[in-house]
Amino acid sequence: MDTLFIPVILGTVRQGRLSEPVANFILEQVQQQADVETELIDIRALSLPMDDAGPQAKIPALSETMLRADGYIIVVPEYNHTYPGLLKHMLDLNRDEYLHKSVGLCTVSAGPFGGIRAGEALLPTLKAFGLGTIVPDLNFGNVKTLVDEAFGKLTEDAQTAYKRRFGRFMAELLWLTQTLKYGRENFAQGS
């Protein structure tokens, strides 16, 4: 297997975001995978253009990263039953870069449902970009009980529980990523 590049996208800019410890946990888990490279793309660290959108507003370094990626993991909090607008804006800056690549969703919520509505709301956008989503999501519900805010990371109990769940999530993501990469490299895409 060739080395795969699967960046982790943290999809919120809010202060005090509890999805940041979740993203860091996911990043650490991906870094432990054999033959996988990763990096954190924190939309807070991007200079997102606010006066334009779409391909004409691309951020060259971000576009290069998105093009190089074989798949993605998006850590997305649920805000008012959906996902953050700035995540949509960031995703909209690229389009062709995503075609026939995989994506896994890690949703985060202060409530008991783990942000599943954010994930459901994001699915039509991902489909429009030509991304293939995996079936298992990782849902981090009641996130305040999962994060040790003094240390800014998941509690030991949460890490233990989510490492098991991450294994299934990552196995599915790797399978789809490898399959789609093989397809992109060996079959002509229809127009």
C-alpha positions in Angstrom: 0.0 0.0 0.0 1.2 3.5 -0.8 1.3 6.0 2.0 -2.0 7.8 2.2 -2.4 11.4 3.2 -5.6 12.0 5.3 -5.7 15.5 6.9 -8.0 16.2 9.9 -10.1 19.3 9.4 -11.3 21.2 12.5 -14.4 23.0 11.3 -15.0 25.8 13.8 -13.4 29.1 14.8 -15.3 29.6 18.1 -13.4 30.5 21.3 -13.6 27.8 23.9 -14.4 25.2 21.3 -14.5 21.7 22.9 -14.2 20.2 19.4 -10.5 21.2 19.5 -9.6 18.5 22.1 -11.6 16.0 20.0 -9.7 17.0 16.8 -6.4 16.7 18.6 -7.4 13.2 19.8 -8.4 12.2 16.3 -5.1 13.6 14.9 -3.1 11.5 17.5 -5.0 8.4 16.5 -4.4 8.9 12.8 -0.7 9.6 13.4 -0.5 6.1 14.9 -1.7 4.4 11.6 0.9 2.7 9.5 1.3 4.2 6.0 -0.8 7.2 6.8 0.4 10.8 6.9 -1.8 13.5 8.4 -1.9 17.1 9.5 -4.4 19.3 11.3 -6.2 21.9 9.2 -7.7 24.3 11.7 -10.0 26.8 9.9 -9.3 29.3 12.7 -5.6 29.4 11.4 -6.6 30.1 7.8 -7.0 33.6 6.4 -10.4 32.9 4.9 -11.4 35.5 2.3 -14.7 37.1 3.4 -15.2 39.3 0.3 -15.4 36.4 -2.3 -16.0 32.7 -2.5 -15.5 29.8 -4.8 -12.5 29.0 -7.0 -11.5 32.6 -7.5 -10.9 33.0 -3.7 -8.8 29.9 -3.3 -6.0 29.8 -0.8 -3.1 28.3 -2.8 -1.5 26.3 0.1 -4.9 25.0 1.2 -5.8 24.0 -2.3 -2.5 22.1 -2.7 -3.1 20.3 0.6 -6.7 19.4 -0.5 -5.5 18.2 -3.9 -2.7 16.1 -2.3 -5.1 14.5 0.2 -6.4 11.0 -0.5 -9.2 11.4 2.0 -10.3 13.6 4.9 -11.6 13.5 8.4 -13.8 16.4 9.4 -14.3 17.3 13.0 -17.5 19.3 13.1 -19.5 20.7 16.0 -23.2 21.0 15.9 -24.4 24.6 16.1 -28.2 25.1 16.1 -28.9 21.8 14.4 -26.4 22.2 11.6 -22.7 22.8 11.0 -20.7 26.0 11.1 -21.0 28.4 8.1 -17.2 29.0 8.0 -16.7 25.3 7.5 -18.9 25.5 4.4 -17.1 28.6 3.2 -13.7 26.9 3.6 -15.0 23.8 1.8 -16.4 25.9 -1.0 -13.0 27.3 -1.8 -12.1 24.1 -3.5 -14.2 21.7 -5.6 -12.2 19.6 -8.1 -9.7 18.8 -5.3 -12.3 16.6 -3.5 -13.6 14.6 -6.4 -13.8 10.8 -5.7 -12.0 11.0 -2.4 -13.2 9.7 1.0 -14.3 11.5 4.1 -15.2 10.5 7.6 -17.1 12.6 10.0 -16.5 13.2 13.7 -19.4 15.2 15.1 -19.4 17.0 18.4 -22.2 18.3 20.6 -22.9 19.5 24.0 -26.1 17.4 23.9 -26.6 13.7 24.0 -26.9 13.0 20.3 -23.3 13.8 19.5 -23.8 16.3 16.7 -25.5 13.8 14.4 -27.6 16.7 12.9 -24.5 18.5 11.9 -23.3 15.4 10.1 -26.6 14.9 8.4 -26.7 18.5 7.3 -23.2 18.3 5.9 -23.9 15.2 3.8 -25.5 16.9 0.8 -22.6 19.3 0.6 -20.1 16.5 0.7 -22.0 14.6 -2.0 -22.1 17.8 -4.2 -18.3 17.8 -4.0 -18.1 14.2 -5.2 -16.8 12.9 -1.8 -17.6 9.4 -0.6 -18.6 9.3 3.0 -18.0 6.2 5.2 -20.9 4.7 7.1 -19.7 4.9 10.7 -19.4 8.3 12.1 -17.7 9.1 15.4 -20.2 11.1 17.5 -18.9 12.9 20.6 -22.1 13.7 22.7 -22.2 15.5 26.0 -18.7 16.7 25.1 -18.3 18.6 28.3 -18.2 15.3 30.2 -15.6 14.0 27.8 -13.0 16.8 28.0 -10.7 17.6 30.9 -10.7 21.4 30.4 -7.8 21.9 32.8 -5.6 19.9 30.4 -7.5 20.6 27.2 -7.8 17.0 26.1 -10.2 14.1 26.4 -10.3 12.4 29.8 -8.6 9.0 30.1 -12.0 7.2 30.2 -13.2 9.0 27.1 -9.9 8.2 25.3 -10.2 4.5 26.2 -13.8 4.4 24.9 -13.2 6.3 21.7 -10.0 4.5 20.8 -12.1 1.3 20.3 -14.7 3.2 18.2 -11.9 4.9 16.2 -10.6 1.5 15.1 -13.8 0.7 13.2 -14.1 4.2 11.9 -10.5 4.2 10.6 -10.7 0.8 9.1 -13.7 1.8 7.0 -12.0 5.1 6.0 -8.8 3.4 5.0 -10.7 0.9 2.9 -12.7 3.5 1.1 -9.7 5.8 0.7 -7.6 3.0 -0.9 -10.5 1.9 -3.1 -11.1 5.4 -4.4 -7.4 6.1 -4.9 -7.1 3.0 -7.0 -10.1 4.0 -9.0 -8.7 7.5 -9.6 -5.4 6.2 -10.7 -6.6 3.3 -12.9 -9.9 4.3 -14.5 -10.8 7.3 -16.6 -13.4 9.5 -15.0 -16.5 10.2 -17.0 -17.3 13.7 -18.1 
